[in-house]
Amino acid sequence: MKVLNFEDSVYKANAIRKVLNQCGVAKIELVSNVEDGLQMLKNAEDTGDPFDLIITDMHYPMKQGAVSDTEAGEKLVQLLQEQGKQTKVIVCSSRNKIGRASCRERV
């Protein structure tokens, strides 16, 4: 299984990597913004080695060098749907709009 993790916190990215590794997942790539992540998805598809799963935080920049966008995860999911992508997405964030930990899956 090949996973792309959209996360701008190194601490959270390492925690997610650790859990995935314990589950036998070794191919995990990290990206910290939507723009670069969409390019990574395209490159993986173009080379015939697409990602099987996307894990996304909710709050991170839309592009490199930009400020964090509190709706980046939702915007990513919307962009993927508009592009007709079928890759499974897990939305996992340490804070949601009402301040509690949250994880959701879109299949």
Secondary structure, 3 states (H helix, E strand, C coil): CEEEEECCCHHHHHHHHHHHHHCCCCEEEEECCHHHHHHHHHHHHHCCCCCCEEEECCCEECCCCCCEECCHHHHHHHHHHHCCCCCEEEEEECCCCCCCCEEEEEC
